[in-house]
């Protein structure tokens, strides 16, 4: 799912937590660092502003999060696809699907003969994939980087290259069944990531359209008024109203009517309230939207997530192509209630979002064949930032533990051959092993390496061990050493490693 | 490691196997396909020539290969990094590290204010990363896509976006110890992938430089003559000789001398032969190169891979920045001996390669601090093609098996709620489950879905089962059905799934 607003929320959220979170976005450092500037930009060579490198520790944390998400997608029978990092520019712009945001596309130099742009999201490539391969139904997830020529702000976590994580269900099915599963998936993922309490807000584009008609909004202003409504999580009604009247030319009376409606929001009860509204009841689209939302909430009950889902008439989502249900999930820890209390100053962030877009794939098909779709996007960059923040707060910032299981140590000179032969045996036995790249390393340096990298075991081989046909196995943490017959070395190490793993679990 | 030649080899190899392999590169198809053109390019929207999508089946195969490779990298204690898909163009071109190949860079539109290019390989971003973060030692792997504005030829497997898979050891260490580990890693990976017999050819840039001096090649022609020598695996000596004399201005006598040397190649024995060569013995660099190669072969013996490694004086590798040992691995099934027999016509492909490049990182450091490096690149795209070819030959082209474990079936109408409630229970229990997105699907369609997607179990819930407080569990393959109490459903399914998994193993 296209997920622009997440980024904006993300930026805002991060700016409020700037002091705490900014450390998550600092230039990463390797293990052995010369004295020098902290700021990579002072180096001769650097990367483009708004992009960043990831070090091993960050990648491990990211993979942990992504594996949980992928596990959930697969639990729901999704497959995955991969698409090129760039698309024909006309694919991304011809149908104006990004509207004004098209200016944020990263174009490639056109000396190539075709005008290409880096992908802006994963939804349009998915729609292009379906249409090009004439696929009429598919449940797919896609995790990949996307590119936006936004004004970068590293401290606020606004990057020009960032990861998106999408799940979509394409196909002509009965109303609200796939839509409810998308909400269930968001819920499963947020539960599994243990990010704290959350709510999923839902609304319906048809209901909004009916509401706009009932209030007298002219048809050609529907989409732009939708964008204004969508700002209500960050901006007060008065300001949104001003924008609509002064900049978008909406009639002040119409704006006032709209204002009365957007105050009536909430859960299923509010839906019933809306159904008693005379003006809305005359709008066929509004009634359709309300009926579909009621069905959705019923299915949410069957799926055991009704307590997480709330109806919110102010939720609109920014993109033009949504045609049905829209939703966004918010962590309550970070939700400070502009939407719910009309307060100001503190920003709100969504952690997942999505909706139904039934017309997008048809735009890519020469015969206009429609493939209705509904999908979701998980705000993984934001989740990474929260996780890194939590790790930093928990003080778990000591030197990252190496995955290496055994380090081979020689206490005398001229023992390189023995170290190499033992490493060969360890690698042959699929044990993660290292030894010094020096011919004659100091014994102290070798043990220090084990301790710094928290390698659990060392195999020690010296002249006396060689003569006795043994090796010493040392537990690095306890510094205990035991003699083991050379021929029993592998078996003995495997027993110890497996015992250590059990202890950890 | 930069790995340009692999692609060229790959193209050549594939062209000889074109009929068989071309199917591996065809446009992929989804599960439900409308009648229509096979050729995606006839669609309104398509992707850029030289790029492609990957479907789920291809991704599963790729991940299987990559996981084996990553497992090996981790066995040797490597960590991983991630870098942006584009770099400042000056990073990629200032030091002319790609020479003539710079014209193949994919540039971004410069309206962005900075001139950016898509990364051409993973080695230069690694060098930039080390220099920028002032890291003096690191063992890292990196798997990522790179971009070359080469003339695409999909049938030959030449793409403009393709995956590279690199491992490098950076740091000031004793001679040949990390270099030998790189050869060991190539060997471990090729063993684990079970691609058949292979040889790793090694040579040394210093030896080549000494040889050039001994033959009278002028200093300024060293690198370009190196490129010519490197073509000897694909082109006959006569043609290479013509190129050197007619196009590069080499003296014909010098070329003849060079020709005599490049006939004397082989394993350690040949190294000894070279050491008896008066002219070479006067070249300090040549002697250094030979000594280092002898040490390398000794270490290869300790690491148990000497039988895989052969010295080959004709191996040069195309890139300018190599400064020491260079190597390439060849599958014997695809090696047809231009190098070894002087034959012609049939092409040769390398499946991995690399070498030592001690000066590259220093180019990115403002103070010119050197970080010596040695690394390797695994030709994963080529390996994917071979694997897909093998799978196609083995006839394993039936509908891919879904990962879904249980499909929930209702044989009567108006049972959606029960299907949803059962799915909820299954998902809660971390069982991969699906049901129809139709309100009232036909029973036959539901079972057909299970059979097509090879889902092992179905849970059947009808009116009579509901009244009896049971569900039916059906084994899709055997069509056997058993009644199970509703409350025992999850436990019973877990037992059956685990029994099925054991049977498969």
HADDOCK unambig.tbl for C-alpha pairs under 7 A between the chains (distance, minus, plus):
assign (segid A and resid 29 and name CA) (segid B and resid 133 and name CA) 5.88 0.50 0.50
assign (segid A and resid 30 and name CA) (segid B and resid 133 and name CA) 6.81 0.50 0.50
assign (segid A and resid 30 and name CA) (segid B and resid 135 and name CA) 5.80 0.50 0.50
assign (segid A and resid 32 and name CA) (segid B and resid 135 and name CA) 5.28 0.50 0.50
assign (segid A and resid 32 and name CA) (segid B and resid 136 and name CA) 5.82 0.50 0.50
assign (segid A and resid 32 and name CA) (segid B and resid 137 and name CA) 6.22 0.50 0.50
assign (segid A and resid 33 and name CA) (segid B and resid 134 and name CA) 5.33 0.50 0.50
assign (segid A and resid 33 and name CA) (segid B and resid 135 and name CA) 4.79 0.50 0.50
assign (segid A and resid 33 and name CA) (segid B and resid 136 and name CA) 6.47 0.50 0.50
assign (segid A and resid 34 and name CA) (segid B and resid 134 and name CA) 5.42 0.50 0.50
assign (segid A and resid 34 and name CA) (segid B and resid 135 and name CA) 6.62 0.50 0.50
assign (segid A and resid 40 and name CA) (segid B and resid 132 and name CA) 5.59 0.50 0.50
assign (segid A and resid 40 and name CA) (segid B and resid 133 and name CA) 6.71 0.50 0.50
assign (segid A and resid 43 and name CA) (segid B and resid 132 and name CA) 5.86 0.50 0.50
assign (segid A and resid 43 and name CA) (segid B and resid 366 and name CA) 6.61 0.50 0.50
assign (segid A and resid 44 and name CA) (segid B and resid 364 and name CA) 6.57 0.50 0.50
assign (segid A and resid 44 and name CA) (segid B and resid 365 and name CA) 6.48 0.50 0.50
assign (segid A and resid 44 and name CA) (segid B and resid 366 and name CA) 5.48 0.50 0.50
assign (segid A and resid 45 and name CA) (segid B and resid 91 and name CA) 6.43 0.50 0.50
assign (segid A and resid 45 and name CA) (segid B and resid 128 and name CA) 6.52 0.50 0.50
assign (segid A and resid 45 and name CA) (segid B and resid 132 and name CA) 6.54 0.50 0.50
assign (segid A and resid 45 and name CA) (segid B and resid 364 and name CA) 6.09 0.50 0.50
assign (segid A and resid 46 and name CA) (segid B and resid 132 and name CA) 6.38 0.50 0.50
assign (segid A and resid 47 and name CA) (segid B and resid 87 and name CA) 5.74 0.50 0.50
assign (segid A and resid 47 and name CA) (segid B and resid 88 and name CA) 6.27 0.50 0.50
assign (segid A and resid 48 and name CA) (segid B and resid 87 and name CA) 6.38 0.50 0.50
assign (segid A and resid 48 and name CA) (segid B and resid 88 and name CA) 6.18 0.50 0.50
assign (segid A and resid 51 and name CA) (segid B and resid 84 and name CA) 6.14 0.50 0.50
assign (segid A and resid 52 and name CA) (segid B and resid 83 and name CA) 6.60 0.50 0.50
assign (segid A and resid 52 and name CA) (segid B and resid 84 and name CA) 6.29 0.50 0.50
assign (segid A and resid 53 and name CA) (segid B and resid 82 and name CA) 5.52 0.50 0.50
assign (segid A and resid 53 and name CA) (segid B and resid 83 and name CA) 4.45 0.50 0.50
assign (segid A and resid 53 and name CA) (segid B and resid 84 and name CA) 6.42 0.50 0.50
assign (segid A and resid 54 and name CA) (segid B and resid 81 and name CA) 5.56 0.50 0.50
assign (segid A and resid 54 and name CA) (segid B and resid 82 and name CA) 4.89 0.50 0.50
assign (segid A and resid 54 and name CA) (segid B and resid 83 and name CA) 6.46 0.50 0.50
assign (segid A and resid 55 and name CA) (segid B and resid 80 and name CA) 6.88 0.50 0.50
assign (segid A and resid 55 and name CA) (segid B and resid 81 and name CA) 4.81 0.50 0.50
assign (segid A and resid 55 and name CA) (segid B and resid 82 and name CA) 6.67 0.50 0.50
assign (segid A and resid 56 and name CA) (segid B and resid 79 and name CA) 5.73 0.50 0.50
assign (segid A and resid 56 and name CA) (segid B and resid 80 and name CA) 5.10 0.50 0.50
assign (segid A and resid 56 and name CA) (segid B and resid 81 and name CA) 5.44 0.50 0.50
assign (segid A and resid 74 and name CA) (segid B and resid 432 and name CA) 6.78 0.50 0.50
assign (segid A and resid 75 and name CA) (segid B and resid 404 and name CA) 6.97 0.50 0.50
assign (segid A and resid 75 and name CA) (segid B and resid 427 and name CA) 6.90 0.50 0.50
assign (segid A and resid 75 and name CA) (segid B and resid 430 and name CA) 6.96 0.50 0.50
assign (segid A and resid 75 and name CA) (segid B and resid 431 and name CA) 6.39 0.50 0.50
assign (segid A and resid 75 and name CA) (segid B and resid 432 and name CA) 3.89 0.50 0.50
assign (segid A and resid 75 and name CA) (segid B and resid 433 and name CA) 6.19 0.50 0.50
assign (segid A and resid 76 and name CA) (segid B and resid 432 and name CA) 5.96 0.50 0.50
assign (segid A and resid 76 and name CA) (segid B and resid 433 and name CA) 5.88 0.50 0.50
assign (segid A and resid 76 and name CA) (segid B and resid 434 and name CA) 6.18 0.50 0.50
assign (segid A and resid 77 and name CA) (segid B and resid 403 and name CA) 6.61 0.50 0.50
assign (segid A and resid 77 and name CA) (segid B and resid 404 and name CA) 5.41 0.50 0.50
assign (segid A and resid 77 and name CA) (segid B and resid 432 and name CA) 6.63 0.50 0.50
assign (segid A and resid 77 and name CA) (segid B and resid 433 and name CA) 6.75 0.50 0.50
assign (segid A and resid 77 and name CA) (segid B and resid 434 and name CA) 6.50 0.50 0.50
assign (segid A and resid 79 and name CA) (segid B and resid 56 and name CA) 5.74 0.50 0.50
assign (segid A and resid 80 and name CA) (segid B and resid 55 and name CA) 6.91 0.50 0.50
assign (segid A and resid 80 and name CA) (segid B and resid 56 and name CA) 5.09 0.50 0.50
assign (segid A and resid 81 and name CA) (segid B and resid 54 and name CA) 5.58 0.50 0.50
assign (segid A and resid 81 and name CA) (segid B and resid 55 and name CA) 4.84 0.50 0.50
assign (segid A and resid 81 and name CA) (segid B and resid 56 and name CA) 5.43 0.50 0.50
assign (segid A and resid 82 and name CA) (segid B and resid 53 and name CA) 5.51 0.50 0.50
assign (segid A and resid 82 and name CA) (segid B and resid 54 and name CA) 4.89 0.50 0.50
assign (segid A and resid 82 and name CA) (segid B and resid 55 and name CA) 6.68 0.50 0.50
assign (segid A and resid 83 and name CA) (segid B and resid 52 and name CA) 6.60 0.50 0.50
assign (segid A and resid 83 and name CA) (segid B and resid 53 and name CA) 4.44 0.50 0.50
assign (segid A and resid 83 and name CA) (segid B and resid 54 and name CA) 6.47 0.50 0.50
assign (segid A and resid 84 and name CA) (segid B and resid 51 and name CA) 6.13 0.50 0.50
assign (segid A and resid 84 and name CA) (segid B and resid 52 and name CA) 6.27 0.50 0.50
assign (segid A and resid 84 and name CA) (segid B and resid 53 and name CA) 6.40 0.50 0.50
assign (segid A and resid 87 and name CA) (segid B and resid 47 and name CA) 5.73 0.50 0.50
assign (segid A and resid 87 and name CA) (segid B and resid 48 and name CA) 6.36 0.50 0.50
assign (segid A and resid 88 and name CA) (segid B and resid 47 and name CA) 6.27 0.50 0.50
assign (segid A and resid 88 and name CA) (segid B and resid 48 and name CA) 6.17 0.50 0.50
assign (segid A and resid 91 and name CA) (segid B and resid 45 and name CA) 6.42 0.50 0.50
assign (segid A and resid 107 and name CA) (segid B and resid 108 and name CA) 6.01 0.50 0.50
assign (segid A and resid 107 and name CA) (segid B and resid 109 and name CA) 5.44 0.50 0.50
assign (segid A and resid 108 and name CA) (segid B and resid 107 and name CA) 6.02 0.50 0.50
assign (segid A and resid 108 and name CA) (segid B and resid 108 and name CA) 4.03 0.50 0.50
assign (segid A and resid 108 and name CA) (segid B and resid 109 and name CA) 4.93 0.50 0.50
assign (segid A and resid 109 and name CA) (segid B and resid 107 and name CA) 5.43 0.50 0.50
assign (segid A and resid 109 and name CA) (segid B and resid 108 and name CA) 4.91 0.50 0.50
assign (segid A and resid 109 and name CA) (segid B and resid 109 and name CA) 4.37 0.50 0.50
assign (segid A and resid 128 and name CA) (segid B and resid 45 and name CA) 6.53 0.50 0.50
assign (segid A and resid 132 and name CA) (segid B and resid 40 and name CA) 5.55 0.50 0.50
assign (segid A and resid 132 and name CA) (segid B and resid 43 and name CA) 5.83 0.50 0.50
assign (segid A and resid 132 and name CA) (segid B and resid 45 and name CA) 6.54 0.50 0.50
assign (segid A and resid 132 and name CA) (segid B and resid 46 and name CA) 6.39 0.50 0.50
assign (segid A and resid 133 and name CA) (segid B and resid 29 and name CA) 5.91 0.50 0.50
assign (segid A and resid 133 and name CA) (segid B and resid 30 and name CA) 6.85 0.50 0.50
assign (segid A and resid 133 and name CA) (segid B and resid 40 and name CA) 6.64 0.50 0.50
assign (segid A and resid 134 and name CA) (segid B and resid 33 and name CA) 5.33 0.50 0.50
assign (segid A and resid 134 and name CA) (segid B and resid 34 and name CA) 5.41 0.50 0.50
assign (segid A and resid 135 and name CA) (segid B and resid 30 and name CA) 5.79 0.50 0.50
assign (segid A and resid 135 and name CA) (segid B and resid 32 and name CA) 5.31 0.50 0.50
assign (segid A and resid 135 and name CA) (segid B and resid 33 and name CA) 4.75 0.50 0.50
assign (segid A and resid 135 and name CA) (segid B and resid 34 and name CA) 6.57 0.50 0.50
assign (segid A and resid 136 and name CA) (segid B and resid 32 and name CA) 5.81 0.50 0.50
assign (segid A and resid 136 and name CA) (segid B and resid 33 and name CA) 6.41 0.50 0.50
assign (segid A and resid 137 and name CA) (segid B and resid 32 and name CA) 6.18 0.50 0.50
assign (segid A and resid 173 and name CA) (segid B and resid 437 and name CA) 5.58 0.50 0.50
assign (segid A and resid 173 and name CA) (segid B and resid 438 and name CA) 5.67 0.50 0.50
assign (segid A and resid 174 and name CA) (segid B and resid 437 and name CA) 6.23 0.50 0.50
assign (segid A and resid 174 and name CA) (segid B and resid 438 and name CA) 5.07 0.50 0.50
assign (segid A and resid 174 and name CA) (segid B and resid 439 and name CA) 6.08 0.50 0.50
assign (segid A and resid 177 and name CA) (segid B and resid 437 and name CA) 5.68 0.50 0.50
assign (segid A and resid 178 and name CA) (segid B and resid 437 and name CA) 6.31 0.50 0.50
assign (segid A and resid 302 and name CA) (segid B and resid 417 and name CA) 6.39 0.50 0.50
assign (segid A and resid 302 and name CA) (segid B and resid 420 and name CA) 5.90 0.50 0.50
assign (segid A and resid 302 and name CA) (segid B and resid 421 and name CA) 5.32 0.50 0.50
assign (segid A and resid 303 and name CA) (segid B and resid 420 and name CA) 6.17 0.50 0.50
assign (segid A and resid 303 and name CA) (segid B and resid 421 and name CA) 6.07 0.50 0.50
assign (segid A and resid 303 and name CA) (segid B and resid 424 and name CA) 5.24 0.50 0.50
assign (segid A and resid 304 and name CA) (segid B and resid 424 and name CA) 6.93 0.50 0.50
assign (segid A and resid 364 and name CA) (segid B and resid 44 and name CA) 6.61 0.50 0.50
assign (segid A and resid 364 and name CA) (segid B and resid 45 and name CA) 6.12 0.50 0.50
assign (segid A and resid 365 and name CA) (segid B and resid 44 and name CA) 6.50 0.50 0.50
assign (segid A and resid 366 and name CA) (segid B and resid 43 and name CA) 6.62 0.50 0.50
assign (segid A and resid 366 and name CA) (segid B and resid 44 and name CA) 5.49 0.50 0.50
assign (segid A and resid 403 and name CA) (segid B and resid 77 and name CA) 6.62 0.50 0.50
assign (segid A and resid 404 and name CA) (segid B and resid 75 and name CA) 6.96 0.50 0.50
assign (segid A and resid 404 and name CA) (segid B and resid 77 and name CA) 5.41 0.50 0.50
assign (segid A and resid 417 and name CA) (segid B and resid 302 and name CA) 6.39 0.50 0.50
assign (segid A and resid 420 and name CA) (segid B and resid 302 and name CA) 5.91 0.50 0.50
assign (segid A and resid 420 and name CA) (segid B and resid 303 and name CA) 6.18 0.50 0.50
assign (segid A and resid 421 and name CA) (segid B and resid 302 and name CA) 5.33 0.50 0.50
assign (segid A and resid 421 and name CA) (segid B and resid 303 and name CA) 6.07 0.50 0.50
assign (segid A and resid 424 and name CA) (segid B and resid 303 and name CA) 5.25 0.50 0.50
assign (segid A and resid 424 and name CA) (segid B and resid 304 and name CA) 6.92 0.50 0.50
assign (segid A and resid 427 and name CA) (segid B and resid 75 and name CA) 6.90 0.50 0.50
assign (segid A and resid 430 and name CA) (segid B and resid 75 and name CA) 6.96 0.50 0.50
assign (segid A and resid 431 and name CA) (segid B and resid 75 and name CA) 6.39 0.50 0.50
assign (segid A and resid 432 and name CA) (segid B and resid 74 and name CA) 6.76 0.50 0.50
assign (segid A and resid 432 and name CA) (segid B and resid 75 and name CA) 3.87 0.50 0.50
assign (segid A and resid 432 and name CA) (segid B and resid 76 and name CA) 5.95 0.50 0.50
assign (segid A and resid 432 and name CA) (segid B and resid 77 and name CA) 6.63 0.50 0.50
assign (segid A and resid 433 and name CA) (segid B and resid 75 and name CA) 6.17 0.50 0.50
assign (segid A and resid 433 and name CA) (segid B and resid 76 and name CA) 5.88 0.50 0.50
assign (segid A and resid 433 and name CA) (segid B and resid 77 and name CA) 6.75 0.50 0.50
assign (segid A and resid 434 and name CA) (segid B and resid 76 and name CA) 6.17 0.50 0.50
assign (segid A and resid 434 and name CA) (segid B and resid 77 and name CA) 6.50 0.50 0.50
assign (segid A and resid 437 and name CA) (segid B and resid 173 and name CA) 5.59 0.50 0.50
assign (segid A and resid 437 and name CA) (segid B and resid 174 and name CA) 6.23 0.50 0.50
assign (segid A and resid 437 and name CA) (segid B and resid 177 and name CA) 5.68 0.50 0.50
assign (segid A and resid 437 and name CA) (segid B and resid 178 and name CA) 6.32 0.50 0.50
assign (segid A and resid 438 and name CA) (segid B and resid 173 and name CA) 5.68 0.50 0.50
assign (segid A and resid 438 and name CA) (segid B and resid 174 and name CA) 5.09 0.50 0.50
assign (segid A and resid 439 and name CA) (segid B and resid 174 and name CA) 6.08 0.50 0.50
